[in-house]
Amino acid sequence: MTKKNQNRFWFLFVMAILTFGIGMVIWTVKQAMSVPVHESNNYMLKYQMADMNINKIMELQAKFNAKYNIELQSTSFINLEVGLQNTNAKRAQKKPIKLTKGPNSFKYLVSQKDGKIIEDAKVSFLLTRPHSRVDDTLEELVSFNNNYYTTKSLNLSKKGRYTLQVKVQIGELIGYSEISAYLID
């Protein structure tokens, strides 16, 4: 190889590497922008607020759980077949709730550990879909009727996974409940 050809080879080699690197940066940015990013809404709060106050949230949750119960009433569960259960999960999986296409309403029983029903709690309800806040339905104050906190009727049409989140405040204590649900047909 002559000196002139050797210099041309290294020039072309460096230019090819630079072109490849710039092309990969552009491809990475395009791929990252094509996937929408949605904020988490755990504990019915923005991610930043939940992150800053997680110790207080967990402390209030533990105190709440020691005194009170939150139970979803009048629901049907989906029985998962053995092959569909997540055997790799490190925490116990609860049976998901079965939702129906069309109007859905949810009843929550808030009681003390001894069974006495709490009538004056401040209950908030959020129906959300994982990884998206587009279809969120928030009810700030759930009404108390006939010993239950009953949500307004929600019309569901999109199949898939939902999450039912409830926040109950009794005095200074705050408790949360999060239950998976599926709209199959």
Secondary structure, DSSP 8 states (H G I E B T S, - for coil): --HHHHHHHHHHHHHHHHHHHHHHHHHHHHHHHHS------GGGS-HHHHHHTHHHHHHHHHHHHHHEEEEEES--B----GGGS-TT-SS-----EEE-SEEE--EEEEEETTS-B--S-EEEEEEEETTEEEEEEEESS-EEETTEEE---EEE---EEEEEEEEEEETTEEEEEEEEEEE--
